[in-house]
Amino acid sequence: MLSKEAGMWADQVQEKLITKMKAVVERNRNVVPYTTENGRFIDLTEKDINWWTNGFWGGILWQLYQLTGEDLYKEEAELLEQKLDRVLMDWTGLDHDNGFKWLPTAVAHYRVDGNAASKNRGIIAANNLAGRFNLAGRFIRAWNDWGDVDRRGMAIIDCMMNLPLLYWAADVTGDPRFYQIAVAHADTAMRCFVREDGSVNHILRFDPETGELVESLGGQGYGVGSSWTRGQTWGLYGFTLSYLHTRDARYLNTARRIAHYFIANIPESGFIPVDFRQPAEVTWEDSTAAAIAACGLIELSKAVGGRDGDVYLSAALRLLKTLDEQRCSWDSETDQLLEKCTAAYHDEQHEFTIIYGDYYFLEAVMKLTGKELFIW
């Protein structure tokens, strides 16, 4: 249970978010942001409308509309949702991340006012996600093919966060196949992605014909067998969400195992590294992992309750307070919120600004104040 002191802190941060984001949104009409340059968003509308993160700005807008009721946020969210229709009409832009694109946009819109066109978009996206299911391996294929890499048998821990699109589609259509596919993938992920110690693999390759597990790949972490922190958070939050949608205790226990591993590895500083097993001399951080972990830990604390729930909530507060005090740009003249975010360990660029970090920080704070629009 949130203490009075923690509640006051969350209210204060929420007010800072309202002030900051009002200025940011007014300055950024009709954009699809991913990162910033010199404190200003780079618009992906023409550069890469298919990019997997393009739904998170919509999530920010719908959360702000939920919080304030100001039409500005609803109008901008609807513009973004319409822009993403280009992606729905391009099969190369549809993949395991359909949930990240349409849960914070079309599905959030449908949840707010029952918009029929938004429901249609969400179901189209869910049908495509369901169509990626590999029956032999009981997993959802991650990417489409490009270049000379065979991706037919690849699955990814991130997909756990996209399964709620299928749970939602099952609810609104009454068609059980969406639910069945989500559960089948979650079972495979629980068996194959999550290690005994609670750490997770990022990418697995299955034989697409037989379904046999072939190998684990390092993915966006330090290497094979390492512990990419954002992958830990996709697992932590993702299995918690599958528990909330199914009430299957196995998913709850899996989320708790990942949470225990994550909490045990939080550095004394509270800053989350890109990979928990990166070399000691490497200091790269990923603030997005801290924000996503906080969201998952808050939901886990509510699901578990009692003393264990207090442990998860305490860890979430520690992460969020560290971000608020040392990794947030509260200057209304800058577009970014979280700083020192990293997409992947082996990328050339590290510790920059990323839109989904901002989204999950906002979502986490709103969870604490009880004002959140639940979109997952």
N, C-alpha and C positions, 0 to 999 in steps of 0.2 A: 504494500500500500504506500502511495506517495505521501511523504511527510509534508507538514505545513511549509517548512522551509524550502523543500524541493518544489512544491507546488508554486510558491511565490517566484522562485527562480524561473520555472517554466513559463509562467505568465509574463515575466519581464522579457524573456527571450522572444516569446511570441509577439510581443508589442514591437520589439526591435525588428523582427521579420516583417511585420505589417508595414512599418515605415520604410524599411530598406526596399522591399519588393514593389511597393507602389511606385517608387521612383524608377526602378529598373523596368517595370512593365510599361510605364508611360513613355519611356525612352526607346523601347524596343517593340514597336507595333509590327505585327505580321512577319515575325521571324521564326526560324527553326534553329535555336542555338545549341552548340555543343561545348565549345570552350571560348576563352576570351583572348584578345590580343590588346595589350595596353589598356586593360580594364574594360574593353568593349566586346560584346558578343560577336562571334563570327557566324554568319547566317548560312545554314546548309541547304536552303531552299533549292538553289540551283546546283550547288557544289555536290551534294550527295543526299538527296531526299530519302534514299533507301536506308540510310545509316540506322543502326539498331537503337540508338539512344533518342531518336526523334520524337518519342512520345512523352518524355519526361518533362519538357516545358509545359505540355498540356496538363500533366499531373500537378505541377506547381500552380498553374492558373486555376484549375478546378478546386484545389485545396484552398487557395486564397478566396475564391468565390464562396466556398463553404464557410470560410471564416468571417468574411466581411459582407457578403451579399452585394458587392459592387459589380455592376454590369460590365465594367471594363474587362474583368477577368473572364467572364463568360463569353464575351464577344471575341476576345483574342483566342480563347480555347477552341471556339467553333471554327475560326479561320484555320487554325493548325489542323484540326480534324479533317477539314475539307482538303487541305493540301495533301494529306496522307492518302487520299483516294488515288493519287498517282502510283503509290506503292501497291495498293490493292489490285491495280491493273497491270502489274509487272511481276511476273512469277519469280524473277531473279531477286526481287527485294523481299520475298516472303520466306521465312525460315523459322527456326526454333524461337526466335525473339518476337514473334507476333504478339505475345502477351505484353511485352515491354512497350510495344508501339500502340496497341489498341485498348489495353486496360486503362491506362491513364488518360485516354482521349475519348474514344467512342463509348466504351463501357462506363467510364466515369460520367459522361454526359447522360447516358441512358439512366444511370442510377439517380441522377439529380432530377430529371424531369420526364423520363420515359420516352425520350425522343425516338421515333420509329426508324428514322434513317440511321441513327447511331446504333440502334440494336442490330440493324441489317449489317452494318460494317463489322460489328463485333462478331456476329455469327459467321460471316464470310471468312474473317481471320481465323476463327476457331476451326472451321471446316478445313482450312488449309493446314493448320497445325496438326489436326487429327490425321490428315492425309499423309503426314510425314512419319507415321508410325510404322516401324519395321516389325512385322508379325513374328518372324523367326527369333529375333533377339529381344522383343518386347521393350523397345526403346524408341524414342522420337529422334529421328535423324536431325543433326544440328544444322549444317550448312548445305547449300547447293554446291555443285562443282564449279571451280574456276581454276585456271592454270593447269598444271599437270599433276595435282594432288588428288588422289581418290578419296572422296569424303563420304562415300555411300554408307559406311559403317561407323561414322563418328557420332558420338553423343557427348554432351557437355553438362556439367553440374549447374550452369546458369539456367538450364531449362526448368529446374524445379520452381523458379519464380514465374515461369510462363504457364505452368499447369493451371493456375486459377482461371485463365481464360477458358479452359475446357470445363472446369467445374461450373463456371458461370453459364456457359452455353448449355450444359446439361440441365441447369435449373430453369432457364428461360424457355427452352424448347421441349423439355420433358424427354429428350432423347438420351438414353443411358449410355450410348456408345462414347460420348465425350467423357463421361465420368470413368468408364471402364478403361479407356486409353490413358487417362491421367493417372489412375491407380496403377496400371500395369507399368508405366514408366517410373513412377515413384518407387515401386517395389524393386525394379531393376537398379535404380539409382541407390536405393538403400543397401542392396546386396553388393553392388560392384564399385560404387564411388566412395562410400564411407569406410574408412579404415578402422581398425580396432581401437586406436587411440583417439578417435574422433576427428582426426584430420581427414581431408577429402582430396581425391584426385580431381584434376580439372577436366581433362579430356580423355575419353576412352575410345579405343577403336575395336569394333566388333566385326566379325565376318558378316557381311550383309546378306549372304546366302544362307548360312547355317545359324547365325546368331551367336556363335561362339566368341567369347571375349579373347581378343588377340593381344592387346597391349595398352599400357597407360602412357600418355604423352604429357610432357611438361606444361604445354599450353602457355598461359600468360604468367606463370610463376617462374621461379629460379630454374627448375629442372624437374626431371622425372623423380617422383617420390618426395618432392618438396611440398610446401604448404602455402600456396598463393592465398593471401588473406581475403581478397574479395571472393574467391571461390568458397572459402570457409563460410562467409556470410550468406552467399546464395544458398548454401546448404542449410545453414542455421535457420534463416528466415523461411526458406522454401519448404522444408519439412514441417516447420511450425504451421505454415499456411495449409499444407495438405492435411495436417491433423485437424485444423479448424473446419475444413470442408468435409472431412470424412469421419472424424472422431475415432480414427484408428490409432490406438495407443502405441503401436509400433513406430509411427511417424513422430509422435511426441517424444518417445524415448530416444529416437535417432537425433532429433533436434537438440535434446538435452545433452547427448553425448558430444555433439559438435560444439555446443555452447560451453561445456566444461573445458574442452580443449582450448577454445578461443580465449576464455577468461584466464586460464592458467598461463597463457602466452602473452597477455597484454604487458608490454614493457612498463617499467616503473614510471616512465615519462608520460604514459597514456597515449603516445603517438603510435599508430599502427603501421608497421613496416609493410612493404609490398609483399614480402614473403616471410613467414615466420622462420624459415630455414635458410634465408639468404646469408651470405658471408658476414661475419661480425663487422668487418670494416665498411660494409655497405650501409648507408643510412637513409636510403630512399624510403619515403612514406607513401601511404595511400589513405588520405582522409575519407575517401568514399567508403572504404571498408569499415571505418569506425562508425559512420552514419548508418550504413545498412545493418551492421551488427546491432546497433542500438535499437533499431526498429524491431528486429527479430527478438532481441532480448526482452523488450517491453511486452510484445505479444506473448512470449513464452512465460513471462512472469504472471500475466493474467490467466493463462491456461493452467498453470501449475498451482499458483497461490501459495500461502503459507511461507515458511522460512526459506524454502528453495526459491520461491517466487521473489522474495526480497533480495536474494543473492543476484538473480538475473537483473532485477530493476536497479540495484546498486551499481552493477557493472555498466549498465546502459547510461546511467546518470554520470558516471565517471567519464565515459567516452564523450558524451555530449558537452559536459562542462569544459573538458579539455579543448574541444573544437570551438566552443563559444569564446573562450578566453584567449586562445592562441592560434587558431587556424581559420577564423572567420574574418572576412573583410566586411566591417559594418559601415564603411563609407558609402553613402548613397550615390556617390559619383562613380563607383565601380559597379559593373554588372555582376561580377562573380560574388558568390557567398563563401563557399569552402575553397581553401587553398591547399597546396601540396597534395594534389591528387595524382595518381599514376594509373594508366590504363594497363600496362603490362611491363614486366620486369626487363625484358630484352628490347623494348622499344628504345629509340634514340632519345625521346623526350620523357622526362620524369618530373613529378611535382609541379603540375600545372593545374588549371581549373577545369572541372568537368561537370556538366549539367546534372547528371544523376546524383552526384554528391550533394548538390544543393537541394534536389528533390527529397532525398531521404533524410537530410537534416531537418527540413521543414516538416516532413511527415512524422518524424520521431518526436519533435517538440509538440506537435498537435496531438499526438497520441497521449502525451503526458497531461495536456490540458483538457482532454476529452472532446476536442473540437474537430478531430480528423474525419474526412470523408474516406471511408474504407473502400478501396478500389481493387483489392487483391482477392 
